[in-house]
Amino acid sequence: MKRRTILKGIAAGAMTSGLGLPALAKGVKVKIGYVRPETGPLAGFTGADDFVLSNFANSSTAMGLDIEIITRDSQSSPSRAGDVAAELIIDEEVSMMIVGGAPETNNPVATICESEGVPCISTLSPWQAYFIARQANPADPSTWKPFDYGFHFFWGLEDVVGVFTKMWQKLDTNKKVGFLFANDADGLAWADPNNGLPPVMNQLGYDIVDLGRHKVLNDDFTNFVNAFKQQDVDVVTGTMIPPDFITFWNQAQQQGYKPKMATVGKGLLYPQDVAAVGPAAHNLSCEVWWAPSFPFSSSLNGMSAADYAASFTDATGRPWTQVLGFVHALLEVAADTVKRAGDPTDPDSLTEAVAATNLDTIVGNVAWPGASAPPFAAPNVTRTPVAGGQWRVGDDGSLDLVIVENSDHPMIPKAGDIEPLN
């Protein structure tokens, strides 16, 4: 029997005995599971977790909430992510799940939660990779159905393709773009010929050089480098884990391939990953979904994005990272849900509360149904702002992610102009 079936039976017995569910919840700690890639190639997604979780414990106590966050390491493995999600639900009896670590972590966790009837709040992957990739038939929109227990906030591929192409249009290029997309949920979503980047890029007149999806943890990108070099590709784009991008970029440098732009998601998001590229990282570009300059504040502690980033650096001695804002926002939404739920220990009550969320967070407004999401996905998806940035390497080797494209969200201030790699 599913755990949810057992819980419903207990709840029904309580109601007939006159206790009622609210009475069951009194004095009971609210357990929330958090699956994250602490180790493996996606570990950059958890680079701010210790700081965020420690601060959340203080904030939730101050708010009078008794919340326990129980974490599990997915080890950057989709199969393990599903396994530990099941452990949290069955063994730890969590009432709600949060997750934010790319589709490899998010999707298996959300799928387990859907089957067990436990609400799951997720972020840090394009909504298409979350919603469409989990459908029974991703290729047939007529079959897509909303989920009952899944709630996701992040930007979509329509947002990031706008950011990427607007950065490229500011440079004089031959409009040839080489694809570097992995054979994973992220790569398949980004490169999808109907719902990914290709339709918009074709409309804007870009020629795509696509050799197909590369394997994850690939140790040889020679065929990609040679093809891009032979076809005079000016722009390289994709979404790949940091080790794969480092391998590609090193091989490109060794073989004398020098595009004018390289704009890559996932692999170029975090300072520790970009630092591994060395001086050749100068002017590499990526999407920016959170930065200290974003004009938003926390609903938990009232701190602005700038103040929160500064507090992270003061406490850890490390530069801010984009996940800092979104992991904090995950906990903001979780705490807000617990406050509003009729019975914060009952997954169905929590699900109703999540579905009615309308909260201003440190990453912007999070609300379901998502007003800016397509109607078929709105019950499960809400979109957040995204800008474009380039990494600038200082003479001392320091890194600075400079926002150079903000056309779609002018309230996010620019800090520089786009520059070519060469």
C-alpha positions as CSV (number, residue, x, y, z in Angstrom):
1,M,0.0,0.0,0.0
2,K,1.1,3.5,-0.7
3,R,1.9,5.6,2.4
4,R,-0.8,8.1,1.3
5,T,-3.4,5.3,1.3
6,I,-2.4,4.4,4.9
7,L,-2.5,8.1,6.0
8,K,-5.9,8.6,4.5
9,G,-7.2,5.6,6.5
10,I,-5.7,7.0,9.7
11,A,-7.2,10.4,9.0
12,A,-10.7,8.9,8.3
13,G,-10.4,6.9,11.6
14,A,-9.5,10.1,13.5
15,M,-12.4,12.0,12.0
16,T,-14.9,9.3,13.1
17,S,-13.4,9.1,16.5
18,G,-14.1,12.8,17.0
19,L,-10.4,13.9,17.2
20,G,-10.3,15.7,13.9
21,L,-7.2,16.4,11.8
22,P,-6.2,19.7,13.4
23,A,-6.0,18.0,16.8
24,L,-3.6,15.4,15.3
25,A,-1.4,18.2,14.1
26,K,-1.0,20.0,17.5
27,G,2.5,19.8,18.9
28,V,3.8,17.8,15.8
29,K,6.8,19.0,14.0
30,V,6.3,19.6,10.2
31,K,8.8,17.5,8.3
32,I,9.9,18.7,4.9
33,G,12.2,16.6,2.7
34,Y,14.9,18.2,0.6
35,V,16.6,16.2,-2.1
36,R,19.8,17.8,-3.4
37,P,22.9,16.9,-5.4
38,E,25.5,17.3,-2.6
39,T,28.1,15.3,-4.5
40,G,28.8,14.6,-8.2
41,P,28.9,16.9,-11.2
42,L,25.8,18.9,-10.1
43,A,27.2,19.7,-6.7
44,G,27.4,23.4,-7.6
45,F,23.6,23.5,-7.1
46,T,24.2,23.1,-3.4
47,G,27.0,25.5,-2.9
48,A,25.0,27.8,-0.7
49,D,22.8,25.3,1.1
50,D,24.5,25.2,4.5
51,F,24.3,28.9,4.8
52,V,20.7,29.1,3.6
53,L,19.5,26.2,5.8
54,S,21.1,27.6,8.9
55,N,19.5,31.0,8.3
56,F,16.1,29.4,7.6
57,A,16.3,27.5,10.9
58,N,16.7,30.8,12.8
59,S,14.0,32.6,10.7
60,S,11.4,29.8,11.0
61,T,11.9,29.6,14.8
62,A,11.5,33.4,15.1
63,M,8.2,33.1,13.1
64,G,6.9,30.4,15.5
65,L,7.1,27.6,13.0
66,D,8.3,24.2,14.0
67,I,9.8,22.9,10.7
68,E,12.4,20.2,10.3
69,I,14.2,20.1,6.9
70,I,15.5,16.6,6.3
71,T,18.1,16.4,3.5
72,R,19.2,13.6,1.3
73,D,22.0,13.5,-1.3
74,S,21.0,12.5,-4.8
75,Q,24.7,12.2,-5.7
76,S,23.7,13.8,-9.0
77,S,22.1,10.5,-10.0
78,P,18.4,10.5,-11.2
79,S,17.8,7.0,-10.0
80,R,19.2,7.8,-6.5
81,A,17.2,11.0,-6.4
82,G,14.0,8.9,-6.8
83,D,15.2,6.3,-4.2
84,V,16.0,8.9,-1.5
85,A,12.7,10.7,-2.2
86,A,10.9,7.5,-1.5
87,E,12.9,7.0,1.7
88,L,12.0,10.5,2.9
89,I,8.3,9.8,2.2
90,I,8.1,6.3,3.6
91,D,10.7,6.2,6.3
92,E,10.9,9.8,7.5
93,E,7.2,10.5,6.8
94,V,7.7,14.0,5.4
95,S,4.6,15.9,4.6
96,M,6.1,18.0,1.8
97,M,9.1,17.9,-0.5
98,I,11.4,20.6,-1.9
99,V,14.0,20.1,-4.6
100,G,16.2,22.3,-6.8
101,G,19.0,20.6,-8.7
102,A,18.4,20.5,-12.4
103,P,16.0,18.0,-14.1
104,E,18.3,15.1,-13.1
105,T,17.3,15.7,-9.5
106,N,13.9,17.5,-9.8
107,N,12.1,15.1,-12.2
108,P,12.5,11.8,-10.4
109,V,11.7,13.4,-7.0
110,A,8.6,15.1,-8.4
111,T,7.5,11.9,-10.0
112,I,7.8,9.9,-6.8
113,C,5.9,12.6,-4.9
114,E,3.1,12.6,-7.5
115,S,2.7,8.8,-7.1
116,E,2.7,9.0,-3.3
117,G,0.4,12.1,-3.1
118,V,3.0,14.4,-1.4
119,P,3.3,18.0,-2.5
120,C,6.6,18.9,-4.2
121,I,7.9,22.4,-4.7
122,S,10.8,22.6,-7.2
123,T,13.0,25.0,-9.0
124,L,16.3,25.4,-10.9
125,S,15.4,23.9,-14.2
126,P,13.4,25.3,-17.2
127,W,9.7,24.6,-16.8
128,Q,9.7,22.7,-20.1
129,A,12.3,20.2,-18.7
130,Y,10.1,19.8,-15.6
131,F,6.6,19.8,-17.1
132,I,6.9,18.4,-20.7
133,A,9.7,15.9,-20.0
134,R,7.6,14.2,-17.4
135,Q,4.5,13.7,-19.6
136,A,3.7,10.2,-20.8
137,N,4.2,11.4,-24.4
138,P,6.3,14.6,-24.5
139,A,6.0,14.8,-28.3
140,D,2.2,15.0,-28.3
141,P,0.9,18.2,-26.6
142,S,-2.7,16.9,-26.9
143,T,-1.9,14.3,-24.3
144,W,-0.2,16.6,-21.7
145,K,-1.9,16.7,-18.4
146,P,-1.4,18.8,-15.3
147,F,0.1,17.3,-12.1
148,D,-1.8,17.1,-8.8
149,Y,1.1,17.5,-6.4
150,G,3.8,19.3,-8.4
151,F,4.6,23.0,-8.3
152,H,7.5,24.5,-10.1
153,F,9.0,28.1,-10.3
154,F,11.7,29.1,-12.7
155,W,12.0,30.6,-16.2
156,G,11.3,28.8,-19.4
157,L,13.1,28.1,-22.6
158,E,11.2,30.9,-24.3
159,D,12.8,33.3,-21.8
160,V,16.3,32.1,-22.1
161,V,16.3,31.9,-25.9
162,G,15.3,35.5,-25.9
163,V,18.1,36.4,-23.6
164,F,20.7,34.4,-25.6
165,T,19.7,35.7,-29.0
166,K,19.5,39.3,-27.8
167,M,23.1,38.9,-26.6
168,W,24.2,37.4,-29.9
169,Q,22.5,40.1,-31.9
170,K,24.6,42.8,-30.3
171,L,27.7,41.3,-31.9
172,D,28.6,41.1,-35.6
173,T,28.4,37.3,-36.3
174,N,27.7,35.1,-39.3
175,K,24.6,33.7,-37.4
176,K,25.9,30.2,-37.4
177,V,25.3,28.5,-34.0
178,G,26.8,25.2,-32.9
179,F,24.7,23.1,-30.5
180,L,26.2,21.4,-27.4
181,F,23.3,19.7,-25.7
182,A,23.7,16.6,-23.6
183,N,21.6,13.4,-23.9
184,D,19.7,14.2,-20.7
185,A,16.3,15.8,-19.7
186,D,17.8,19.3,-19.9
187,G,19.5,18.9,-23.2
188,L,16.6,17.1,-24.9
189,A,14.2,19.9,-23.7
190,W,16.5,22.8,-24.9
191,A,17.2,21.2,-28.3
192,D,13.6,20.0,-28.9
193,P,12.8,21.0,-32.5
194,N,9.2,22.0,-31.5
195,N,9.4,23.4,-28.0
196,G,13.1,24.2,-27.5
197,L,15.5,26.8,-29.0
198,P,15.4,25.8,-32.7
199,P,12.0,27.3,-33.7
200,V,12.9,30.8,-32.4
201,M,16.5,30.7,-33.7
202,N,15.2,29.7,-37.1
203,Q,12.8,32.6,-37.1
204,L,15.6,35.0,-36.3
205,G,17.7,33.6,-39.2
206,Y,20.3,31.6,-37.3
207,D,21.8,28.5,-39.0
208,I,22.1,25.6,-36.5
209,V,25.0,23.2,-36.7
210,D,23.8,20.2,-34.7
211,L,25.7,16.9,-34.4
212,G,23.1,15.4,-32.0
213,R,23.1,14.9,-28.3
214,H,26.5,14.1,-26.6
215,K,26.7,11.7,-23.8
216,V,27.0,13.0,-20.2
217,L,30.6,12.9,-18.9
218,N,32.0,12.9,-22.4
219,D,35.8,12.8,-22.6
220,D,36.2,13.7,-26.3
221,F,34.5,16.6,-28.1
222,T,36.8,16.5,-31.1
223,N,34.0,15.8,-33.6
224,F,32.1,18.9,-32.3
225,V,35.2,21.1,-32.4
226,N,36.2,20.0,-35.9
227,A,32.6,20.5,-37.2
228,F,32.3,23.9,-35.7
229,K,35.7,24.9,-36.9
230,Q,35.1,23.6,-40.5
231,Q,31.7,25.3,-40.7
232,D,33.0,28.6,-39.3
233,V,30.5,28.6,-36.4
234,D,30.7,32.0,-34.6
235,V,28.4,31.1,-31.7
236,V,28.4,28.0,-29.5
237,T,25.5,27.3,-27.2
238,G,24.2,24.4,-25.1
239,T,23.5,23.2,-21.6
240,M,26.0,20.8,-20.1
241,I,27.4,19.8,-16.8
242,P,30.6,21.7,-15.8
243,P,33.1,18.8,-16.5
244,D,31.8,18.5,-20.0
245,F,32.1,22.1,-20.8
246,I,35.6,22.3,-19.4
247,T,36.6,19.3,-21.6
248,F,35.0,20.9,-24.7
249,W,36.5,24.3,-24.1
250,N,40.0,23.0,-23.4
251,Q,39.9,20.9,-26.6
252,A,38.6,23.9,-28.6
253,Q,41.5,26.0,-27.3
254,Q,44.0,23.3,-28.1
255,Q,42.7,22.9,-31.6
256,G,42.6,26.6,-32.3
257,Y,38.9,27.0,-32.5
258,K,37.9,30.4,-31.3
259,P,34.2,31.4,-31.6
260,K,33.0,34.9,-31.0
261,M,30.6,33.8,-28.3
262,A,30.0,30.8,-26.1
263,T,26.7,30.9,-24.2
264,V,26.1,27.9,-22.1
265,G,23.6,27.0,-19.4
266,K,24.4,24.8,-16.3
267,G,28.1,24.5,-16.9
268,L,28.9,28.3,-16.6
269,L,26.6,29.3,-13.7
270,Y,28.8,29.0,-10.7
271,P,32.1,30.7,-9.8
272,Q,33.9,27.5,-8.7
273,D,33.1,25.9,-12.1
274,V,34.1,28.9,-14.2
275,A,37.3,29.3,-12.2
276,A,38.4,25.8,-13.4
277,V,38.5,27.2,-17.0
278,G,41.1,29.7,-16.0
279,P,41.8,32.9,-18.1
280,A,40.1,31.4,-21.1
281,A,36.8,32.0,-19.2
282,H,36.9,35.7,-20.0
283,N,33.7,36.8,-21.7
284,L,32.0,33.4,-21.6
285,S,28.3,34.0,-21.2
286,C,25.3,32.4,-19.5
287,E,21.8,33.2,-18.3
288,V,21.5,35.1,-14.9
289,W,18.5,34.1,-12.9
290,W,19.5,35.8,-9.7
291,A,22.2,38.3,-8.6
292,P,22.6,40.9,-5.8
293,S,21.4,43.6,-8.2
294,F,17.9,42.0,-8.6
295,P,15.3,44.3,-7.1
296,F,13.6,41.8,-4.7
297,S,13.6,41.1,-1.0
298,S,13.0,38.0,1.2
299,S,9.6,37.4,2.8
300,L,11.4,35.6,5.6
301,N,13.8,38.2,6.9
302,G,13.1,41.3,4.7
303,M,16.7,41.4,3.4
304,S,17.3,42.7,-0.1
305,A,19.1,40.5,-2.7
306,A,22.2,42.7,-2.2
307,D,22.1,42.4,1.6
308,Y,21.5,38.7,1.5
309,A,24.4,38.1,-1.0
310,A,26.7,40.3,1.2
311,S,25.7,38.3,4.3
312,F,26.6,35.1,2.5
313,T,30.1,36.4,1.6
314,D,30.7,37.8,5.1
315,A,29.8,34.4,6.6
316,T,31.5,32.1,4.2
317,G,34.3,34.2,2.6
318,R,33.0,33.0,-0.8
319,P,31.5,35.0,-3.7
320,W,27.7,34.9,-4.1
321,T,26.2,32.3,-6.4
322,Q,23.0,32.2,-8.3
323,V,21.5,29.3,-6.3
324,L,21.7,31.4,-3.2
325,G,18.5,33.2,-4.1
326,F,16.6,30.3,-5.4
327,V,17.3,27.9,-2.5
328,H,16.2,30.7,-0.1
329,A,13.1,31.2,-2.2
330,L,12.3,27.5,-2.0
331,L,12.3,27.8,1.8
332,E,10.3,31.0,1.6
333,V,7.5,29.2,-0.3
334,A,7.7,26.2,2.0
335,A,7.3,28.4,5.2
336,D,4.5,30.4,3.6
337,T,2.7,27.1,2.8
338,V,3.0,25.8,6.3
339,K,1.7,29.0,7.7
340,R,-1.4,29.0,5.5
341,A,-2.2,25.2,5.6
342,G,-5.3,24.1,7.6
343,D,-3.3,21.1,8.8
344,P,0.4,21.5,8.1
345,T,1.1,17.9,8.7
346,D,-1.4,16.7,6.1
347,P,0.0,16.5,2.5
348,D,-3.4,17.3,1.0
349,S,-3.9,20.3,3.1
350,L,-0.4,21.5,2.2
351,T,-1.1,20.9,-1.4
352,E,-4.1,23.1,-1.3
353,A,-2.0,25.8,0.4
354,V,0.8,25.6,-2.2
355,A,-1.7,25.8,-5.1
356,A,-3.0,29.1,-3.7
357,T,0.5,30.7,-3.2
358,N,1.0,34.3,-4.1
359,L,4.2,35.4,-2.5
360,D,6.9,38.1,-3.2
361,T,10.2,36.4,-2.6
362,I,13.9,37.2,-3.0
363,V,13.7,35.9,-6.7
364,G,10.4,37.7,-7.5
365,N,6.7,36.9,-7.3
366,V,5.9,33.2,-7.0
367,A,2.2,32.3,-7.5
368,W,0.1,29.4,-8.8
369,P,-1.6,29.2,-11.1
370,G,1.2,30.9,-13.0
371,A,-0.2,34.0,-14.8
372,S,2.7,34.0,-17.3
373,A,2.8,30.3,-17.9
374,P,0.9,28.6,-20.8
375,P,-2.7,27.7,-19.7
376,F,-2.0,23.9,-19.9
377,A,1.0,24.3,-17.5
378,A,-0.2,27.2,-15.3
379,P,-1.6,25.0,-12.4
380,N,2.0,23.6,-11.9
381,V,4.3,26.3,-13.3
382,T,5.1,30.0,-12.6
383,R,7.9,31.9,-14.4
384,T,10.6,34.1,-12.8
385,P,12.8,36.7,-14.4
386,V,16.1,36.0,-16.2
387,A,18.8,38.2,-17.7
388,G,22.1,37.6,-19.5
389,G,25.6,37.9,-18.3
390,Q,29.3,37.5,-19.1
391,W,32.1,36.3,-16.9
392,R,34.9,38.8,-16.7
393,V,38.3,37.6,-15.4
394,G,40.4,40.2,-13.5
395,D,44.2,40.5,-13.7
396,D,44.3,38.8,-10.4
397,G,42.2,35.9,-11.6
398,S,39.0,37.1,-9.9
399,L,35.7,36.4,-11.5
400,D,32.8,38.8,-11.9
401,L,29.4,37.9,-13.6
402,V,28.4,41.1,-15.3
403,I,24.8,41.6,-16.5
404,V,24.9,42.7,-20.1
405,E,21.3,41.9,-21.3
406,N,18.1,43.0,-19.5
407,S,15.7,43.8,-22.4
408,D,12.9,41.6,-21.1
409,H,13.2,42.7,-17.5
410,P,14.6,46.3,-17.4
411,M,14.1,46.5,-13.6
412,I,17.2,44.4,-13.4
413,P,20.1,46.9,-14.0
414,K,22.8,46.3,-16.6
415,A,26.4,46.5,-15.4
416,G,28.2,46.4,-18.8
417,D,27.9,45.7,-22.5
418,I,28.4,42.5,-24.5
419,E,31.9,41.8,-25.6
420,P,33.2,39.1,-28.0
421,L,35.5,36.3,-26.8
422,N,38.2,37.3,-29.3
